[in-house]
Structure formats: C-alpha cells, structure tokens
Amino acid sequence: MRKYTIVITKSAGKELAKLPVQTILRIREAVSELTDDPRPPTCKKLKGFKDLYRIRVGDYRVIYSVQDSILTVEILKIGDRKDIYS
C-alpha cells in the first residue's frame, strides 16, 4: 500500500499550536491516519473546490488537499468549526 506524505502549511501549524494539548494530540492522530487513506469514509469533499477535503476532530475541522500524483496530503487550515469557513 502506498503511503502519503503529510505536509502542514506554516499557517496551519500556527493554528494548531494555539490549541489545547489534548486537542493537538487528537488532531495529530487523525492527520497521521491520512497517510494510509487520504479520503477516509468520515471525510467530506468541500463543494466548489477541486481537491479540498475536511475531517472532523471533535469541534475542530482540518481542511486539506490531496495530490495523488505526488502522494501528498497538504494540511491547509485547522480550527474551530464556527471559525474555519470564514
């Protein structure tokens, strides 16, 4: 099975660092699972975008893109569900 590489953008890394430790651990675990399956059954494709998806981790959302040609998952945004889409 091919493994995908996870790339976290600088802005997503900053957003992650602001969260409580317990939340960071849960998000890191969920993101690491994307290496095996970048489109798990729980992910949702974002409407209006070609390759953007989101996963839910409690009240937080992780928005990412998948590039199958280079086996990369790029984490673009991490935040509370009430703030993430604005």
C-alpha positions in Angstrom: 0.0 0.0 0.0 1.3 3.4 -0.9 1.8 5.9 1.9 1.0 9.6 1.5 3.3 12.3 2.9 1.7 14.8 5.3 2.7 18.5 4.7 1.4 21.1 7.2 1.4 24.7 5.9 3.0 27.3 8.2 -0.3 28.9 8.9 -2.0 25.6 9.8 1.0 24.8 12.1 0.4 28.2 13.9 -3.3 27.5 14.3 -2.5 24.0 15.7 0.0 25.4 18.2 -2.7 27.7 19.7 -5.0 24.8 20.7 -5.1 22.9 24.0 -2.6 20.0 24.3 -5.3 17.3 24.4 -6.9 18.6 21.2 -3.5 18.8 19.5 -2.9 15.1 20.2 -6.3 14.1 18.8 -5.7 16.2 15.7 -2.2 14.8 15.1 -3.5 11.3 15.4 -6.3 11.9 12.9 -3.9 13.6 10.5 -1.4 10.8 10.7 -4.2 8.3 9.7 -4.4 10.2 6.4 -1.1 8.7 5.3 -2.8 5.4 4.7 -6.1 6.7 3.4 -6.3 10.4 2.5 -10.1 10.0 1.8 -11.5 8.1 4.8 -15.2 7.5 4.9 -15.6 10.2 7.5 -14.1 13.0 5.3 -16.2 15.4 3.3 -15.3 16.9 0.0 -15.7 20.7 0.1 -18.1 22.0 -2.5 -16.7 24.5 -5.0 -13.1 23.2 -4.7 -11.4 20.6 -6.9 -9.3 18.7 -4.3 -10.2 20.1 -0.9 -11.5 17.8 1.9 -12.2 18.1 5.6 -12.1 15.8 8.5 -13.8 16.4 11.8 -12.0 16.0 15.1 -14.4 16.9 17.9 -15.4 20.6 17.5 -12.4 21.2 15.2 -12.0 20.8 11.5 -8.9 20.0 9.4 -9.1 21.2 5.8 -6.6 19.6 3.4 -5.8 18.9 -0.2 -4.8 15.6 -1.7 -2.3 15.4 -4.6 -2.4 11.8 -5.8 0.3 12.3 -8.4 3.0 13.0 -5.8 1.3 11.1 -2.9 1.0 14.2 -0.7 -1.7 15.4 1.8 -1.3 19.2 2.5 -2.9 20.4 5.7 -4.2 23.9 4.9 -6.3 25.0 7.8 -7.1 23.8 11.3 -9.6 25.5 13.5 -12.9 25.5 15.4 -15.9 24.6 13.3 -17.5 28.0 13.9 -14.4 29.9 12.6 -12.9 27.6 10.0 -15.0 28.5 6.9 -14.8 32.3 7.3 
